[in-house]
Amino acid sequence: VACLQGVDRCQRAERETGDAAAAASVNRLTAAMIEEASEVFENMLKSSFPLSFLVFLPAVLLLVSPLPAEAAHEFTVYRMQQYDLQGQPYGTRNAMLNAEARTVEADILSRRCVMMRLLDFSYEKYQKVLQQSAGAVVIILPANMSTVPQDILRQFMEIEPEMVAMETIVPVYFAVEDEELVSIYEQTQAASVSQGSSSAAEVLLHTATANGFQMVSSGAQSKAVSDWLVTSIEGRLMGLGAEDLPTIVIVAHYDSFGVAPWLSYGADSNGSGVSVLLELARLFSRLYTYKRTHAGYNLLFFASGGGKFNYQGTKRWLEDNLDHTDSSLLQDNVAFVLCLDTLGQGNTLHLHVSKPPREGTLQHTFLRELEMVIASHFPEVKFSMVHKKINLAEDMLAWEHERFAIRRLPSFTVSHLESHREGLRNSIMDVRLRVDNGILTRNTRIIAESLTRVIYNLTEKGAPADLQIFTEQMQVQQEQLDAVMQWLTSQPRAAQLVEKDSTFLHTLEYSLSRYLKDVRLHYVKSDKRDPEFVFYDQLKQTVHAYRVKPAVFDLLLALCIAAYLGVAYIAVQNFGVLYKTVQKLSLKVKQQ
C-alpha cells in the first residue's frame, strides 16, 4: 500500500511540474519501491512460513487446476406451432427458454427444461411434463428418420394433432440430434435417474458432484406477425371454340403442416399433389398446342396457399371470382373441380365427394372413366368413392373440394387416403422417403388418362377401354415428377414461412408459366379487426447449453471455504503453541 501511495504522489508531481527531472525521479522511486517490495516478500517467506503458505497455496491450486473449462454447446431448435384460427389459439404460447436441463425420469420437473427423445416419447409423458409446470420441453429427433421403427412413427403422427390442439404456456421445441446433444442428454439422464437412489447421502453427494446444463435460448418472446400474406397462383389453358366453354378446375394446395413449422416438408401432403398438377399442366399444354388436339374445354389450374389453415387461399380466390367480379371462368360454366391431395403411396385410390354425382353429369362420367382406366391398366389398385357430408360445425374442413362445394360448384378430391383424419396429412414425419416415385407416376397416369377421356369424349366415340393415351413422347415423365418432388421437399413449406417474395413462390410461378397462360398471383391478408388467422414469429432459435454446477455444490463449496479459513485463522493465532507441539513431537521421534 505504501508503494502504491508513493507512486501516486510521484505521478501527481510529474503532472504538476511536467519536466524530465520529475519523470526520472518517478522511475528511480518506482525501482526502489519494487526492490523494497521484494525484500518484504522475502522476509515474509523466511520469518512467517505459515502465512505465506496460506496465501500462495490457494493461488497455485487455482492456476494449475486440472479441471478443463468446457465451452457452451449450441444447437438449433424448432418451436412448436403457434397460431390462431377463427379466434381459437393453438400450440405453445411461449418462446423463452432459460432453465436447467432434466429428463422425464426426474422426480421434480417444475421450472426445468425437460429433454425427451422420440424413441421414448409418449403422450402420457408429455402430459405429465405439462402438468408439473415444466419450464420448457425439448424433443430430440433422430438425424435419420429411416432408422425409426414404423410403429413409433405412426404413434407420433397420431399424437401431433393433439399436441397442436392443446394450448400451453410451456415452450415446446424440437431438435435434431448430434453427438454433443446426445452426450448432454445422456449426462442429464444419469443425473435425473440418480435422484431416485435410496440413500440420502448418495443423492446429496451425486447432486453436488454431477454436471448440469443450463439451457438458454437466443430469441425473444413471440409476437403476432402483422400483414402476413398467403399467396396462391392461378394459370389457364383456354379451350378451342365458342366463348361459353365448360371449365375444368384442377387444384392442389402447396403448403405443408406439422407440429413444428420448420420441420414440415409435406412430401405426400401435399408435395405429391403439386407434382401431379404440374405434370398435368405440362401434358395438356402440349395437347392444347396443336389445333387437332385442342379440346373444347377451358382448363384452370390453381396452386392454393393456406390449405392447412382451412384452405384460406381457396376461400379468398372463390370470393374474388364469384363475388367481386363480373367476368370469371368460375362464374360461367364449371364442369367440375378436381382437387389433388396425397397421391404418393399405397395401392388404393379414393374419390372423396360431398354429394354423390348424378348419372349423366360430367362428374359422373369422370368417376366411370377412373374406374375403367384402373380396371383396364392397373388392376392392383383398389378404387372406391367416399361420400362425406360437409360439417360446418367443425373448425377445419375435411378436404379442399368442400370449399367449392359450399359455393355449389361440383367438386371432388382424389387421394390414396380413405379418411381425412389420417395423421400423415399433418405430420413432420411426412418426408421425401414417404413418397414412392413409381406409385406417384402411376397415379398421375391414372388421373391424366381419365381426364383426357372425359375432355375428348373418347368412350362415347368408341375408344377401347385399354387404349393407352400417354405413350412415347407424350408419356408421364417419372424423372420430371422426381425432380419436382426433390425440389418441393428440400425446404419447409409451412404457410408461416412462405413469404410473398420467396424463392419458392417465384420458382412455382415460373414452372406454371412455362405451360400455362395468364399466370397470376392472388394474396390473402387477414382482417385486422376480426382476423381469421394469426401467425407468430420466433419459430426457429439457437439454444446454448452451459455446463453448470447445481446450487448444492455452491453451498458445499462455501462450507469448505469457511472451514478452511477457520482452520487457517486458528493456526495463525496459535502458531506458537502449534510450533512448540511440532517441536516436541520431532524431539520424541529423534530420541526414539
Solvent accessible surface area in square Angstrom, and as a share of the most:
residue,aa,sasa,rsa
1,V,137,0.79
2,A,77,0.60
3,C,36,0.22
4,L,134,0.67
5,Q,98,0.44
6,G,8,0.07
7,V,38,0.22
8,D,61,0.32
9,R,138,0.50
10,C,16,0.10
11,Q,77,0.34
12,R,106,0.39
13,A,44,0.34
14,E,62,0.28
15,R,168,0.61
16,E,144,0.65
17,T,85,0.50
18,G,62,0.60
19,D,73,0.38
20,A,84,0.65
21,A,70,0.54
22,A,15,0.12
23,A,35,0.27
24,A,40,0.31
25,S,38,0.25
26,V,21,0.12
27,N,103,0.53
28,R,158,0.58
29,L,78,0.39
30,T,46,0.27
31,A,63,0.49
32,A,53,0.41
33,M,25,0.11
34,I,116,0.59
35,E,109,0.49
36,E,96,0.43
37,A,32,0.25
38,S,60,0.39
39,E,89,0.40
40,V,87,0.50
41,F,109,0.45
42,E,84,0.38
43,N,87,0.45
44,M,40,0.18
45,L,92,0.46
46,K,149,0.63
47,S,97,0.62
48,S,35,0.23
49,F,131,0.55
50,P,31,0.20
51,L,75,0.38
52,S,4,0.03
53,F,99,0.41
54,L,41,0.21
55,V,79,0.46
56,F,86,0.36
57,L,60,0.30
58,P,46,0.29
59,A,46,0.35
60,V,76,0.44
61,L,107,0.53
62,L,142,0.71
63,L,151,0.75
64,V,102,0.59
65,S,54,0.35
66,P,124,0.78
67,L,147,0.73
68,P,105,0.66
69,A,109,0.85
70,E,99,0.44
71,A,97,0.75
72,A,40,0.31
73,H,42,0.19
74,E,99,0.44
75,F,15,0.06
76,T,51,0.30
77,V,0,0.00
78,Y,36,0.14
79,R,0,0.00
80,M,0,0.00
81,Q,0,0.00
82,Q,7,0.03
83,Y,14,0.05
84,D,24,0.13
85,L,5,0.03
86,Q,89,0.40
87,G,65,0.62
88,Q,88,0.39
89,P,33,0.21
90,Y,27,0.10
91,G,0,0.00
92,T,0,0.00
93,R,50,0.18
94,N,38,0.20
95,A,0,0.00
96,M,92,0.41
97,L,3,0.01
98,N,107,0.55
99,A,8,0.07
100,E,35,0.16
101,A,1,0.01
102,R,29,0.10
103,T,0,0.00
104,V,17,0.10
105,E,77,0.34
106,A,1,0.01
107,D,96,0.50
108,I,114,0.58
109,L,0,0.00
110,S,41,0.27
111,R,189,0.69
112,R,66,0.24
113,C,0,0.00
114,V,0,0.00
115,M,1,0.00
116,M,5,0.02
117,R,56,0.21
118,L,3,0.02
119,L,86,0.43
120,D,67,0.35
121,F,15,0.06
122,S,20,0.13
123,Y,37,0.14
124,E,124,0.56
125,K,72,0.30
126,Y,0,0.00
127,Q,60,0.27
128,K,79,0.34
129,V,0,0.00
130,L,28,0.14
131,Q,144,0.64
132,Q,62,0.27
133,S,72,0.46
134,A,6,0.05
135,G,24,0.23
136,A,0,0.00
137,V,0,0.00
138,V,1,0.01
139,I,0,0.00
140,I,3,0.02
141,L,3,0.02
142,P,19,0.12
143,A,76,0.59
144,N,77,0.40
145,M,38,0.17
146,S,68,0.44
147,T,97,0.56
148,V,5,0.03
149,P,66,0.41
150,Q,94,0.42
151,D,86,0.44
152,I,37,0.19
153,L,10,0.05
154,R,129,0.47
155,Q,75,0.33
156,F,3,0.01
157,M,13,0.06
158,E,119,0.53
159,I,12,0.06
160,E,1,0.01
161,P,62,0.39
162,E,86,0.38
163,M,0,0.00
164,V,7,0.04
165,A,62,0.48
166,M,58,0.26
167,E,90,0.40
168,T,15,0.08
169,I,136,0.69
170,V,11,0.06
171,P,3,0.02
172,V,0,0.00
173,Y,0,0.00
174,F,0,0.00
175,A,0,0.00
176,V,66,0.38
177,E,41,0.19
178,D,60,0.31
179,E,150,0.67
180,E,86,0.39
181,L,0,0.00
182,V,33,0.19
183,S,45,0.29
184,I,8,0.04
185,Y,8,0.03
186,E,93,0.42
187,Q,61,0.27
188,T,4,0.02
189,Q,54,0.24
190,A,59,0.46
191,A,18,0.14
192,S,2,0.01
193,V,86,0.49
194,S,22,0.14
195,Q,53,0.24
196,G,62,0.59
197,S,46,0.30
198,S,123,0.79
199,S,39,0.25
200,A,84,0.65
201,A,73,0.57
202,E,103,0.46
203,V,41,0.23
204,L,92,0.46
205,L,118,0.58
206,H,70,0.31
207,T,41,0.24
208,A,5,0.04
209,T,82,0.48
210,A,21,0.16
211,N,59,0.30
212,G,11,0.10
213,F,8,0.03
214,Q,50,0.22
215,M,1,0.00
216,V,42,0.24
217,S,12,0.08
218,S,74,0.47
219,G,21,0.20
220,A,59,0.46
221,Q,85,0.38
222,S,16,0.10
223,K,131,0.56
224,A,55,0.43
225,V,49,0.28
226,S,88,0.56
227,D,77,0.40
228,W,46,0.16
229,L,39,0.19
230,V,7,0.04
231,T,2,0.01
232,S,1,0.01
233,I,0,0.00
234,E,1,0.00
235,G,0,0.00
236,R,36,0.13
237,L,11,0.05
238,M,91,0.41
239,G,15,0.14
240,L,80,0.40
241,G,62,0.60
242,A,75,0.58
243,E,174,0.78
244,D,98,0.51
245,L,25,0.13
246,P,33,0.21
247,T,1,0.01
248,I,0,0.00
249,V,0,0.00
250,I,0,0.00
251,V,0,0.00
252,A,0,0.00
253,H,1,0.01
254,Y,4,0.02
255,D,1,0.00
256,S,0,0.00
257,F,21,0.09
258,G,0,0.00
259,V,0,0.00
260,A,0,0.00
261,P,0,0.00
262,W,79,0.28
263,L,17,0.09
264,S,0,0.00
265,Y,63,0.24
266,G,1,0.01
267,A,0,0.00
268,D,0,0.00
269,S,1,0.01
270,N,0,0.00
271,G,0,0.00
272,S,0,0.00
273,G,0,0.00
274,V,1,0.00
275,S,0,0.00
276,V,0,0.00
277,L,0,0.00
278,L,8,0.04
279,E,2,0.01
280,L,0,0.00
281,A,0,0.00
282,R,20,0.07
283,L,0,0.00
284,F,0,0.00
285,S,17,0.11
286,R,85,0.31
287,L,25,0.12
288,Y,15,0.06
289,T,97,0.56
290,Y,135,0.51
291,K,164,0.69
292,R,221,0.81
293,T,31,0.18
294,H,49,0.22
295,A,6,0.05
296,G,31,0.30
297,Y,34,0.13
298,N,3,0.01
299,L,0,0.00
300,L,3,0.02
301,F,0,0.00
302,F,0,0.00
303,A,0,0.00
304,S,0,0.00
305,G,0,0.00
306,G,2,0.02
307,G,1,0.01
308,K,17,0.07
309,F,2,0.01
310,N,11,0.06
311,Y,6,0.02
312,Q,6,0.03
313,G,2,0.02
314,T,0,0.00
315,K,51,0.22
316,R,72,0.26
317,W,2,0.01
318,L,3,0.02
319,E,44,0.20
320,D,48,0.25
321,N,17,0.09
322,L,37,0.19
323,D,79,0.41
324,H,132,0.59
325,T,47,0.28
326,D,146,0.76
327,S,97,0.63
328,S,12,0.08
329,L,21,0.10
330,L,4,0.02
331,Q,68,0.30
332,D,92,0.48
333,N,57,0.29
334,V,21,0.12
335,A,13,0.10
336,F,0,0.00
337,V,0,0.00
338,L,0,0.00
339,C,1,0.01
340,L,1,0.01
341,D,4,0.02
342,T,0,0.00
343,L,0,0.00
344,G,0,0.00
345,Q,42,0.19
346,G,31,0.30
347,N,79,0.41
348,T,42,0.24
349,L,0,0.00
350,H,16,0.07
351,L,0,0.00
352,H,4,0.02
353,V,3,0.02
354,S,17,0.11
355,K,145,0.62
356,P,57,0.36
357,P,21,0.13
358,R,160,0.58
359,E,152,0.68
360,G,74,0.71
361,T,30,0.17
362,L,47,0.23
363,Q,32,0.14
364,H,30,0.13
365,T,49,0.29
366,F,0,0.00
367,L,9,0.04
368,R,101,0.37
369,E,7,0.03
370,L,0,0.00
371,E,64,0.29
372,M,48,0.21
373,V,1,0.01
374,I,7,0.04
375,A,73,0.56
376,S,43,0.28
377,H,35,0.15
378,F,23,0.09
379,P,104,0.66
380,E,92,0.41
381,V,7,0.04
382,K,150,0.64
383,F,42,0.17
384,S,46,0.30
385,M,74,0.33
386,V,34,0.20
387,H,85,0.38
388,K,55,0.23
389,K,153,0.65
390,I,47,0.24
391,N,66,0.34
392,L,132,0.66
393,A,96,0.74
394,E,62,0.28
395,D,77,0.40
396,M,70,0.31
397,L,16,0.08
398,A,5,0.04
399,W,4,0.01
400,E,4,0.02
401,H,3,0.01
402,E,2,0.01
403,R,27,0.10
404,F,0,0.00
405,A,27,0.21
406,I,67,0.34
407,R,80,0.29
408,R,219,0.80
409,L,21,0.11
410,P,43,0.27
411,S,13,0.08
412,F,2,0.01
413,T,1,0.00
414,V,1,0.00
415,S,0,0.00
416,H,17,0.07
417,L,15,0.08
418,E,111,0.50
419,S,44,0.28
420,H,32,0.15
421,R,172,0.63
422,E,77,0.35
423,G,14,0.14
424,L,15,0.07
425,R,17,0.06
426,N,47,0.24
427,S,1,0.01
428,I,6,0.03
429,M,3,0.01
430,D,2,0.01
431,V,34,0.19
432,R,43,0.16
433,L,133,0.66
434,R,48,0.18
435,V,9,0.05
436,D,70,0.36
437,N,44,0.23
438,G,38,0.37
439,I,35,0.18
440,L,0,0.00
441,T,22,0.13
442,R,28,0.10
443,N,0,0.00
444,T,0,0.00
445,R,54,0.20
446,I,0,0.00
447,I,0,0.00
448,A,0,0.00
449,E,1,0.00
450,S,0,0.00
451,L,0,0.00
452,T,4,0.02
453,R,3,0.01
454,V,5,0.03
455,I,9,0.04
456,Y,43,0.16
457,N,69,0.36
458,L,34,0.17
459,T,59,0.34
460,E,138,0.62
461,K,148,0.63
462,G,62,0.60
463,A,23,0.18
464,P,79,0.49
465,A,39,0.31
466,D,94,0.49
467,L,68,0.34
468,Q,92,0.41
469,I,43,0.22
470,F,5,0.02
471,T,55,0.32
472,E,146,0.66
473,Q,145,0.65
474,M,40,0.18
475,Q,96,0.43
476,V,15,0.08
477,Q,67,0.30
478,Q,78,0.35
479,E,135,0.60
480,Q,51,0.23
481,L,3,0.01
482,D,40,0.21
483,A,60,0.47
484,V,18,0.10
485,M,0,0.00
486,Q,97,0.43
487,W,59,0.21
488,L,0,0.00
489,T,15,0.09
490,S,80,0.51
491,Q,47,0.21
492,P,26,0.16
493,R,1,0.00
494,A,1,0.00
495,A,7,0.05
496,Q,14,0.06
497,L,39,0.19
498,V,12,0.07
499,E,99,0.44
500,K,90,0.38
501,D,97,0.50
502,S,25,0.16
503,T,108,0.63
504,F,10,0.04
505,L,2,0.01
506,H,97,0.43
507,T,47,0.27
508,L,0,0.00
509,E,50,0.23
510,Y,138,0.52
511,S,22,0.14
512,L,0,0.00
513,S,54,0.35
514,R,143,0.52
515,Y,29,0.11
516,L,6,0.03
517,K,140,0.59
518,D,76,0.39
519,V,32,0.18
520,R,106,0.39
521,L,45,0.23
522,H,35,0.16
523,Y,92,0.35
524,V,5,0.03
525,K,96,0.40
526,S,25,0.16
527,D,67,0.35
528,K,155,0.66
529,R,220,0.80
530,D,109,0.57
531,P,45,0.28
532,E,50,0.22
533,F,6,0.03
534,V,30,0.17
535,F,5,0.02
536,Y,32,0.12
537,D,37,0.19
538,Q,48,0.21
539,L,12,0.06
540,K,95,0.40
541,Q,11,0.05
542,T,42,0.24
543,V,0,0.00
544,H,48,0.21
545,A,3,0.02
546,Y,95,0.36
547,R,77,0.28
548,V,50,0.29
549,K,76,0.32
550,P,20,0.13
551,A,83,0.64
552,V,45,0.26
553,F,64,0.27
554,D,86,0.44
555,L,109,0.54
556,L,61,0.30
557,L,83,0.41
558,A,56,0.43
559,L,102,0.51
560,C,83,0.50
561,I,87,0.44
562,A,61,0.47
563,A,60,0.47
564,Y,85,0.32
565,L,104,0.52
566,G,32,0.31
567,V,103,0.59
568,A,12,0.09
569,Y,139,0.53
570,I,109,0.55
571,A,30,0.24
572,V,61,0.35
573,Q,112,0.50
574,N,72,0.37
575,F,79,0.33
576,G,43,0.41
577,V,103,0.59
578,L,86,0.43
579,Y,113,0.43
580,K,127,0.54
581,T,63,0.37
582,V,78,0.45
583,Q,84,0.37
584,K,128,0.54
585,L,103,0.51
586,S,49,0.32
587,L,103,0.51
588,K,119,0.51
589,V,108,0.62
590,K,162,0.69
591,Q,151,0.67
592,Q,188,0.84
